[in-house]
Amino acid sequence: MSFESFLFVLTGGVVLGALYALMAAGLAVVWTTLGIFNFSHGAFVALGAYIGWQVGNVDGFALGHVLGLSATVLGMFALGILFQQMFIRPFERKENIVAATVITTLAGATVLQNGMLLIWGPRSKQISGIGEGSLNIGPLAFSWNEVALIVLVAFILGAVGWFLSRTRTGRSMRAVSQNRQAAELMGLNVPLLYALAFGLSAAMAGVAGYFVGSVRFINPTMGADPLMKALIVVIFGGIARFTSPIYAALIVGLVESFTTFYLGLYWAPAVLFAMMMIVLTIKPAGLFGTHQRTL
């Protein structure tokens, strides 16, 4: 493996890690706050890509990347709140909420996928790159689309981290994730905080979908792979804190990039699952995890 090839694989792993960090962080917000796994997260990624393509791309409304991303964030945030009200809230007080929400989120994902198929059809689409050309930093070379992706993902994750740790609403969400009963006794509006958490998660998934759509083709079932990778990242890294899935995503992205180069594309999932199983055997709470569930 030449040094140039090593740098190419390394930059690819960093880009993958940034995408996986955004997907996994959104998934972890719901997992930690509501205590459930959202199987519609992959469908949110796909729908976010379609909304961004429709609003921003030249084949849609041609309004540009800024309005395309804005429409994705606002549309997916509203959809996340609506989704939570329809598919999650009726089961919040049930003892079997985990099993019930597995069924309802899977059903919701099916509804969203078929809706996308009816609206946009089966033909694949792609969002135009955010920038053209490349940026060379010493021996490293990034396309401007990759640079924009990494910078925007870092900004979004930083903003979400600041929101969760520095604002009253964010601290309230963290309190609910630690102890719902105590939060209710303190007068917090738990149903509203749950809805906001789901809306935030959907918005992050939608933005991730927009970025994925700029490097891969968009189709109604494109969310299956992001869902699997986000699940691997969250389980592998743990959810001790908001930064845990981010660190884990970078590791997963680099491992996948190098595995694909050395062993081939189809070996990457097997290596990632094996790595996850080894870590969980040694440290069940995840690589950066503890037994406490919190943001």
C-alpha positions in Angstrom: 0.0 0.0 0.0 1.6 3.3 -1.1 1.6 6.4 1.0 -0.8 8.1 -1.4 -3.2 5.2 -1.2 -3.0 5.3 2.6 -3.9 9.0 2.6 -6.8 8.4 0.2 -8.2 5.6 2.4 -7.7 7.8 5.5 -9.6 10.8 4.1 -12.4 8.4 3.0 -12.6 7.1 6.5 -12.8 10.6 8.0 -15.7 11.5 5.7 -17.5 8.2 6.5 -16.9 8.8 10.2 -18.4 12.3 10.0 -21.6 11.0 8.3 -21.9 8.1 10.8 -21.4 10.5 13.7 -24.3 12.6 12.6 -26.6 9.6 12.1 -25.6 7.9 15.3 -25.8 11.1 17.4 -29.4 11.6 16.3 -30.3 8.0 17.0 -28.6 8.3 20.5 -30.8 11.3 21.4 -33.9 9.2 21.1 -32.3 6.1 22.7 -31.1 8.0 25.7 -34.2 10.3 26.2 -37.0 7.8 25.5 -35.2 4.6 26.1 -36.2 3.1 22.8 -34.6 2.3 19.5 -36.1 4.1 16.5 -36.2 1.7 13.5 -37.5 4.5 11.4 -34.2 6.4 11.7 -33.0 5.0 8.3 -36.2 6.1 6.6 -35.7 9.6 8.1 -32.3 9.7 6.5 -33.8 8.8 3.1 -36.7 11.3 3.4 -34.3 14.1 4.4 -32.3 13.4 1.2 -35.4 13.5 -0.9 -36.7 16.8 0.7 -33.3 18.4 0.1 -33.1 17.1 -3.5 -36.6 18.4 -4.2 -36.0 21.9 -2.8 -32.4 22.5 -3.6 -31.4 20.5 -6.7 -31.6 21.7 -10.3 -34.0 18.9 -11.1 -36.4 20.0 -8.3 -37.2 23.5 -7.3 -33.6 24.6 -7.9 -33.4 26.9 -4.8 -29.9 26.0 -3.9 -28.1 24.2 -1.0 -29.0 26.7 1.7 -32.7 26.5 1.2 -32.4 22.8 0.5 -30.7 22.2 3.8 -33.1 24.6 5.6 -36.1 22.8 4.2 -34.6 19.5 5.3 -34.1 20.6 8.9 -37.5 22.2 9.3 -39.4 19.6 7.5 -37.8 16.7 9.3 -38.1 18.4 12.7 -41.8 18.8 12.2 -42.1 15.2 10.8 -40.2 13.9 13.9 -42.6 15.5 16.3 -45.6 14.3 14.3 -44.1 10.8 14.1 -43.6 10.7 17.9 -47.1 11.8 18.6 -48.6 9.1 16.3 -46.3 6.1 16.8 -44.6 6.6 20.2 -46.7 8.7 22.6 -49.7 6.2 22.8 -47.3 3.7 24.3 -45.3 5.8 26.7 -47.0 4.6 29.8 -47.2 0.9 28.7 -45.0 -1.7 30.4 -44.1 -3.2 27.0 -43.1 0.1 25.4 -39.9 -1.3 24.0 -41.6 -4.2 22.1 -44.5 -1.9 21.0 -42.3 0.8 19.6 -40.2 -1.8 17.7 -43.4 -2.7 15.9 -44.6 0.9 15.5 -41.3 2.4 14.3 -40.9 -0.5 11.8 -44.4 0.2 10.6 -43.7 3.9 10.3 -40.5 3.2 8.3 -42.6 1.1 5.9 -45.1 3.9 5.5 -42.4 6.4 4.8 -40.6 4.2 2.3 -43.8 3.6 0.4 -44.7 7.3 0.5 -41.3 8.2 -1.0 -41.8 5.6 -3.7 -45.2 7.0 -4.6 -44.0 10.7 -4.6 -40.6 10.4 -6.2 -40.7 7.0 -7.9 -38.1 4.2 -7.9 -35.5 5.9 -10.1 -32.3 6.9 -8.2 -31.5 10.6 -7.7 -28.4 12.5 -6.5 -27.9 15.9 -4.9 -25.3 18.0 -6.6 -22.1 18.5 -4.7 -21.8 21.5 -2.4 -18.6 22.6 -4.1 -16.4 21.8 -7.0 -12.7 21.2 -7.1 -10.5 20.0 -4.3 -8.5 21.3 -1.3 -4.9 20.1 -0.8 -3.5 20.1 2.7 0.0 18.9 2.3 -0.3 15.3 1.0 -4.0 15.2 1.9 -6.6 16.0 -0.8 -10.3 16.6 0.0 -13.0 17.6 -2.5 -14.7 20.8 -1.6 -17.9 18.7 -1.1 -16.1 16.6 1.5 -14.7 19.7 3.2 -18.1 21.3 3.4 -19.6 18.0 4.7 -17.0 17.7 7.5 -17.2 21.4 8.5 -21.0 21.4 8.6 -21.2 18.1 10.5 -18.7 19.4 13.1 -20.7 22.6 13.4 -24.0 20.8 13.8 -22.7 18.3 16.4 -21.1 21.2 18.3 -24.3 23.2 18.2 -26.4 20.2 19.4 -23.9 19.5 22.2 -24.0 23.1 23.3 -27.8 23.0 23.2 -28.0 19.9 25.4 -25.5 21.1 27.9 -26.0 24.9 28.0 -29.7 25.6 27.4 -32.6 25.1 29.8 -34.4 23.0 27.4 -31.4 20.8 26.7 -30.7 20.3 30.4 -34.3 19.4 30.9 -34.0 16.7 28.2 -30.9 15.4 30.0 -32.8 15.3 33.2 -35.7 13.3 31.6 -33.2 10.9 30.2 -31.8 10.2 33.7 -35.1 10.0 35.7 -38.5 10.7 34.2 -40.4 10.5 37.5 -38.0 13.0 39.2 -38.3 15.3 36.1 -42.1 15.2 36.3 -42.0 16.0 40.1 -39.8 19.0 39.2 -42.6 20.3 36.9 -40.9 19.5 33.6 -43.2 18.9 30.6 -42.0 15.4 29.8 -44.3 14.8 26.7 -43.1 18.0 25.1 -39.4 17.2 25.8 -39.9 13.7 24.3 -41.4 15.3 21.2 -38.5 17.8 20.9 -36.0 15.0 21.3 -37.7 13.1 18.5 -37.8 16.2 16.3 -34.2 16.9 16.9 -33.2 13.3 16.1 -35.2 13.4 12.8 -33.7 16.7 11.8 -30.2 15.3 12.3 -31.1 12.2 10.4 -32.4 14.4 7.6 -29.3 16.5 7.3 -27.2 13.3 7.3 -29.4 12.1 4.4 -28.8 15.3 2.6 -25.0 14.8 2.8 -25.3 11.1 1.9 -27.3 12.1 -1.1 -24.4 14.3 -2.3 -22.0 11.4 -2.4 -24.4 8.4 -3.2 -27.6 7.8 -5.1 -30.9 8.4 -3.4 -33.7 5.8 -3.4 -36.5 4.9 -0.9 -34.6 2.1 0.7 -31.3 3.9 1.0 -31.7 4.3 4.8 -31.2 0.6 5.6 -27.4 0.8 5.5 -27.2 4.1 7.5 -29.5 2.6 10.1 -27.3 -0.5 10.5 -24.1 1.7 10.7 -25.7 4.0 13.3 -26.8 1.0 15.3 -23.2 -0.4 15.2 -21.8 3.0 16.2 -24.1 3.5 19.2 -23.7 0.0 20.5 -19.9 0.0 19.9 -19.2 3.4 21.4 -21.9 3.4 24.2 -24.0 6.3 25.2 -22.3 7.5 28.4 -22.2 11.0 27.0 -23.1 12.9 23.8 -19.5 12.6 22.4 -19.3 8.8 22.8 -21.1 8.0 19.4 -19.0 10.7 17.7 -15.7 9.1 18.8 -17.0 5.6 17.9 -18.2 6.9 14.5 -14.7 8.0 13.5 -13.3 4.6 14.5 -16.0 2.8 12.6 -15.5 5.0 9.5 -11.7 4.4 9.5 -12.1 0.6 10.0 -14.7 0.4 7.2 -12.5 2.4 4.8 -9.4 0.3 5.4 -11.3 -3.0 5.4 -12.9 -2.1 2.1 -9.5 -1.3 0.6 -7.8 -4.4 1.8 -10.5 -7.0 1.9 -13.3 -5.7 -0.3 -16.7 -4.0 0.1 -18.6 -7.1 1.3 -16.2 -7.9 4.1 -16.7 -4.5 5.8 -20.0 -5.3 7.6 -18.6 -8.6 8.9 -15.5 -6.9 10.3 -17.5 -4.1 11.9 -19.9 -6.6 13.6 -17.0 -8.7 14.8 -15.3 -5.6 16.2 -18.5 -4.7 18.0 -18.9 -8.2 19.5 -15.4 -8.2 20.8 -15.8 -4.8 22.4 -19.1 -5.8 24.0 -17.6 -9.0 25.3 -14.9 -7.0 27.1 -17.0 -3.9 28.0 -20.7 -4.5 27.7 -21.6 -0.8 28.1 -19.6 0.0 24.9 -16.1 1.3 24.3 -16.8 4.8 25.9 -19.9 3.8 27.8 -21.0 3.4 31.4 -24.1 1.7 32.8 -25.8 5.1 33.3 -28.1 6.2 30.4 -27.8 9.9 29.9 -27.1 12.6 27.2 
